[in-house]
Amino acid sequence: MKVIGIDPGINKVGYGIIEEDLKVIETGIFIPSKKLNFEGKIGFLLKNIEILIEKFNPEIISIEEIYVAKNTQIALKIGIFTGGIIGLSVLKNIKFILIPPREIKQLITGNGGATKEQIKFMVENLTSYLNFKNFEETDAVAVAISTIFKLKENVILYKR
């Protein structure tokens, strides 16, 4: 099973593609031009995610759920972008999951308040992948790993 994890944003989007055994296939970041307006950025980002979907043919797209931070306008824009990713998933008949940041941190480190450095440390240890260039990539892989952990947990709970 292949999972694409996405750390959504408007000016930077991290992604990570992993296998069920936590093997990292690819990581990266999409950065739209600062000259683009909001609609242009969304178009650029969704087109690149569509290319990832076509290239890797994942079974699941996992997205970090947005939380309302200090700037509600940015949260709203990221929510719109997340809706676009969900739309792509539905159109391509791919399952999707939204995972809150606290749950990702809890699943990866055992601490819902973990720092980005702690997440990176655990993701590197879980995957043996040491080529992360930024926290967006690490966070995206953490999102994908969390999805796999949740699915395995549900399978175990279902078998009881």
C-alpha positions in Angstrom: 0.0 0.0 0.0 1.2 3.5 -0.9 0.3 6.6 1.0 0.9 10.2 0.0 1.2 12.4 3.1 0.6 16.1 2.6 1.5 19.0 4.9 -0.7 21.7 3.4 0.0 25.4 3.1 -0.5 28.1 0.6 3.1 29.2 0.1 4.7 25.8 0.8 3.3 22.3 0.6 5.4 19.4 1.8 4.7 15.9 0.5 6.0 12.4 1.3 5.2 9.1 -0.4 5.7 6.0 1.7 5.0 2.3 1.5 3.2 0.3 4.2 6.5 -0.9 5.6 7.4 2.8 6.1 9.9 2.8 3.2 10.2 6.4 2.0 9.7 6.5 -1.8 10.0 10.3 -2.4 9.7 13.6 -0.5 9.5 17.1 -1.7 8.1 20.5 -1.4 6.0 22.6 -3.8 6.5 26.4 -3.6 4.3 28.5 -5.9 5.6 31.8 -7.3 5.0 34.7 -4.9 3.7 36.6 -8.0 0.7 34.3 -8.2 -2.6 35.3 -6.7 -4.5 32.9 -4.3 -6.3 31.2 -7.2 -3.0 30.8 -9.1 -1.3 29.3 -6.1 -4.2 26.8 -5.6 -4.1 25.9 -9.2 -0.3 25.3 -9.2 -0.4 23.3 -6.0 -3.4 21.1 -7.1 -1.8 20.4 -10.5 1.4 19.2 -8.8 -0.5 17.0 -6.4 -2.4 15.6 -9.4 1.0 14.8 -11.0 2.0 13.0 -7.8 -1.2 11.0 -7.8 -0.7 9.9 -11.5 3.0 9.1 -10.9 2.7 7.1 -7.7 -0.9 5.8 -7.9 -1.4 5.8 -4.1 -4.2 3.9 -2.2 -4.6 6.7 0.3 -4.0 10.5 0.4 -3.4 11.6 4.0 -3.7 15.3 4.8 -2.7 17.2 8.0 -5.9 18.8 9.2 -5.7 22.6 9.6 -6.2 24.2 12.9 -7.3 27.7 13.5 -4.1 29.6 14.4 -3.5 33.3 14.9 -4.5 34.1 11.4 -7.9 32.8 10.5 -7.6 34.1 6.9 -4.6 31.8 6.3 -6.4 28.9 8.0 -9.4 29.5 5.7 -7.2 29.5 2.6 -5.5 26.3 3.7 -8.9 24.8 4.3 -10.0 25.7 0.8 -6.8 24.1 -0.6 -7.4 21.0 1.5 -10.9 20.8 0.0 -9.3 20.8 -3.4 -7.1 17.9 -2.5 -10.1 16.0 -1.2 -11.9 16.8 -4.5 -9.0 15.3 -6.4 -9.1 12.2 -4.2 -12.8 11.7 -4.9 -12.4 12.3 -8.6 -9.5 9.8 -8.8 -11.3 7.3 -6.6 -8.6 7.4 -3.9 -9.3 7.2 -0.2 -8.4 10.2 1.9 -7.9 10.8 5.5 -7.6 14.0 7.5 -5.5 13.8 10.7 -5.2 16.6 13.3 -1.7 17.8 14.1 -1.9 16.7 17.8 -2.9 13.2 16.8 0.0 13.0 14.4 2.4 14.1 17.1 0.9 11.6 19.5 1.1 8.7 17.0 4.7 9.5 16.0 6.3 10.4 19.3 3.8 9.5 22.0 3.5 13.2 22.9 0.7 15.4 21.4 2.8 18.5 22.1 6.0 17.3 20.4 8.3 19.8 18.7 9.2 19.7 15.0 12.7 18.5 15.9 11.2 15.6 17.9 8.9 14.6 15.0 11.9 14.7 12.6 14.0 12.5 15.0 11.2 9.9 15.2 10.4 9.9 11.5 14.1 9.4 10.7 14.2 6.5 13.2 11.0 4.9 12.0 11.9 5.1 8.3 15.8 5.1 8.3 15.5 7.9 5.8 17.9 10.8 6.5 17.6 13.0 3.5 14.9 15.4 4.6 15.6 18.9 3.4 13.0 20.8 5.5 10.3 20.3 8.2 7.5 20.3 5.5 8.9 17.1 4.1 9.3 15.5 7.5 5.8 16.6 8.6 4.3 15.2 5.4 6.0 11.8 6.0 4.8 11.9 9.6 1.2 12.4 8.3 1.6 9.3 6.0 3.1 7.2 8.8 0.2 8.3 11.2 -2.3 7.0 8.6 -0.6 3.7 8.4 -0.5 3.4 12.2 -4.2 4.3 12.4 -5.1 1.7 9.7 -3.1 -1.0 11.5 -4.7 0.0 14.8 -8.2 -0.3 13.3 -7.4 -3.6 11.7 -6.3 -4.9 15.1 -9.4 -3.5 16.8 -11.6 -5.0 14.1 -10.1 -8.5 14.6 -10.9 -8.6 18.3 
